[in-house]
Amino acid sequence: MRKIEAVKFKEQCLALLEELDFGGLIVTKRGEPVARVLPYQGDDADLIGSLRHKIEVRDDLMTTGSWRES
């Protein structure tokens, strides 16, 4: 999980929220954690189609076929 000082968080808040990943962000003051920022967990319906255009199927999913070792 990424850590950032509160002063820098304040300066870069909007940009940090745009790039927030599932691991979140810990905000610190004088090196001590004071807050954790996590992405909002939406409904499961948001997951439907969320990987569209992000994965590629290279073989026929409906057959068992032979496995190739790398």
N, C-alpha and C positions, 0 to 999 in steps of 0.2 A: 504494500500500500504506500502510495506517495505521500510525503510530508511537505508542508509549506508553512512559512511564518505568516501570522495573521496580517501583518502589514502588506506583504506581497499578495496575499489572498485578496485583500481589500482592493488593491490596485488592479488586479487581473481577474477579478471575480467572474465577469461574463465570459471571458475567453476560457477560463478554467472549467466552467460549467459546460461549455460547448464540447470540450474534449474529455469530459469525465467518463471513465470506463467503469466496468462492473466492480473493480476493486475499491473504488472510492478514493477519498482524499482525507488526510488528517491535517487539521489546522493547529498550529502550535503558537504559544506565546512564551518567549524566553526559553525555548527548547522543550517545554512541557505541553503535551496534547491538551487542547481545550474543546475541540469539536471534530466530528467526523462527518464528512459530506458523502452521501451515497446516492447513486442514481435512483430515480423513482421506479418502483417495480409495478408496471402496468398489468392489465388483465392478461390472462393466458391467450385470449383472442389476438393479442398483439403479436404472439409468436407465429401465428399462421401466416406463412408466406414471408417471414422475416429473413430467410436465407435465400430468397429468390435473387438470382443474379450474383450470388456470392459463392455458390458451390457448383461443381460441374460433375455430371454423371458420365463416365466414360465407357460403361458397359451396360449390358441388359440387366436391370434389377430383378427381373422375373425369372431368371435362370440361375442355377447354382454354379455352373461353369467350373473351370479349373482355376485355382488360385495361383498366381504368379509370385514367386519369391523375389525380393529385391537383392 
